Amino acid sequence: MTKNFFKIVLFLLTTFLLFLGYFAYFGITTSKFNSIIKDQIKKQSSELDIDLKKVKLHLDLKNLSIKIKTKNPKIILNNSDQIELKEVSSNVLISSYFQNKFAIKNLSINSKSNEISSYINLYRIIDNSLQIILLNQFVKSGIAQVNVDLNFEESGKIKNNFNITGKVLNAELKIPNNNNIKKLNFSFSIKENNYNFEKILFNYNKINFDSEYLIIKEKDNKFFVNGNLK
């Protein structure tokens, strides 16, 4: 009797460990979280929606969290515009989830190349400030690819160690009563109070301009600029 009991326990333990190994290495693909994610998006704004295929879950034993990953989702704006993404991933802390606390540890978003106007429309839905309205009038055309990495505090507040990178391709900016800035291309990296731009190329008044880098740092409500221009 005792021998059979230990065999059952050993079998269950082995099965559980195999499941954990499979969950950690291969992950589990499911669509059960799609409705939950869509509801959370719509809570931010009724004008937002998301088109999801399937979500993949991976167990992170080291950090006692579950990594949620989905590929090729689309953020839909006002049922008329959309932003295509390569991948969205996030880590959910298991302990915080069962304690009904804010469980998202981080969020990583990698976009495909989209019209700059689509990103502006997304921001306008969240915060339609005067600055973003003016920016929308200023940008005539162009494409951008953006990567966003965010970390969250236990309260749900975004930490200051965020990182935004990406590149802008073939943009055109309107300048009132002047020739537009055309063929604007650059890479960018944005952290708290630090804005780095590299490989800046543009055409103004039929003259080609080239800047290797432009660094803007904010301190005490002042902006310090360092860079070059040819």
N, C-alpha and C positions, 0 to 999 in steps of 0.2 A: 504493500500500500504506500509506504513512504517512498519507495523507489519510483513508483509510477508518478507520485506527486512531484518529485524533483524533475522527472522527465518532462512533465507538462509545464512546470515553471521554466525549465531550460528552453523548451520549445517556444514558449511565449516571449521569453527574453530575447532569444535569437531573432524571432520574427520582428520584434519591436526595434532591435538594433539594425536589422536589414532595412526596415521601413525608414528609420532615421537617416541611414546612409543613402538610400535612394532619394529621399526628400532633399537631402543636402546637396547631392552631386547632380542628379538629373532634374529634380524639381517636379512639380505637379502642375499640369495645365488645366485651367478651369475657366468657365464663363459665369460662375455663380456670383462673382464680385462685381460684374458689370453694372447691375442696377444700383448697387450701393455707391459705386464711383460716380455714376451719372447723377444720382441724387445729391451727392456732395458738391458736384460742379454746379448744379442748378440752384443750390442754396446760396452760392456766391452771386448769381444773377439769373433771372428767368430768361435772359437773352443768350445764355451760354448753354451749350450741349456738347457731348463728346461721342464720337463714333469709335467703339472698341470692338476688337475681334475677341481674342482670348487673353487671359491674364495668366502669367506663369509665377508660381510660388517656389521659392528656395528657402530652406532652413539654414540659418547662420548660427551654428552651434557656438562659435567663439563669442558672439555678442548677444546670444539668446534672443534673436530676432528673426523675423520672416521677411525676406526680400521679395517684394512684389514688382514684377516687370511686365510691361506690355509693349509690343512693337507695332509701329505704323498706325497709331491712333490719329484721329482728326478732331481738332477743336472747332466746333461750328458756332459762328457768330450770327445772331439774328436770322438764322435760317437762310442766309444769303452769301455769307463769306466764310472762309475756313482757313485754318492753319494746319498744315500737315507736319506731323512729328515722326522722327525715326524711332525714338524709344522714350518711355517714361518709367522710372524705377524709384522705389522707395523702400526704406527699412522700417518695419513696425515692431516695436518692442513688445515681446510676449507678456512680460510682467505688467507693464502699463496697461495693456489691452484688457487683461483680466481684472485690473483694479479700476476700470472705467476712467482711466486718465488719458490725457492726450498721448497717443502711442506712436505717432510718426516721428522718427528720428531724423530723417533727411529726405530730400526729394531732388531727383536729377531729371532734367528735361533736355533732350537733344532734338532739335527741330531739323526739318528738311529746309530747302531753300523756298522761301515764301515772299510774296510782295510785302514791302515795308509797310504799305498802307494797311495790311491785315493785322500786323503787330500793333499799329497805332489804334486801329478799331478795337482790338482786344483791350488795350489799356484804357481807352475811352469808356468802355463798359464798366470797368472797375473804378476808374477815377477820371471823370470828365472835367479836368481842371482847365483853366485858361491856357496854361503852358502847352498842354497836349493838343488843344484846339489850334493854337498857333502853329505847332509843329506839323499838324495835319495839313495846314495851308502851305507850309514851307516846303514839304517834301512832295515833289511832282511824280517821281517814279523811282524804281529800284528794287533790288532783291536782297534779302538778308537771311543768313543762317545763324541761329543762336543756340548756345548751350548754357543752361542755368543749373547751378548747384547750390542748394539751400540746406541749412541745418536748423533744427528747431529746439527751443528750450522746452522744459516740461510743461510750461504754461501754454505752449503752442506758438509763442512769439518767435519770429525768425531771428536767428543769431546774426551778429554783425560780420561773421566770417563767410558771407556769401561770395560767390564767384560767378561772373557772367562773361562769357567769351563768345566770339563769333566773327563774322565777316560781312561786309556790305559790298555788293557788286552792281556796277553800272547804274548808280543812283544819279538823279537830277534834282537839284535844289532851286527853288524859285527865289530870285532876288528882285524886289520891287524896283521898277524903273531902270533895271540893269540887265546885262546878259546873265543867263542862268549858269550855275556851276554844273557842268556835265561830266559824264564818264567818271563819277566819283567811286573809287574803290579803296577799301582799307580793312585791316583786321583790328579787333578791339578786345580789351580785357578790362573789366570793371570790378573793383573791390571797394570796400568802404573808404570813401574820401579819396580814392585813387582811380584815375581814368587814363588808360594807356591805349594809344592808337599807333599802329605800325603800317609801313608800306602804303602810305597814302598817295594816291594818284588822282588827279582831276584836271579838267580843262575849263579855263575861264577866259572868255573873250578871245577864243582861238589860240590861247597860250597854254601849253602843257606844264603842269606843276607837279613836283615830286617831293615828298617828305618821308624820310626814313622812319622818323618817330615823332610823336607829340605826347608829352606827359603832363597831365593836369592833376594837381594835388590840392585838396581843400583843407584849410586849417583856420580855425577861428573866423569862419564866414568869409575867408579870403581865398582866392584861387591863385596858385603859383604854376606858371606854364613854362615848360622847357621843351625845346624841339628844334627842328631845322626845316628849311624850305628852299627848294631850288626852282 
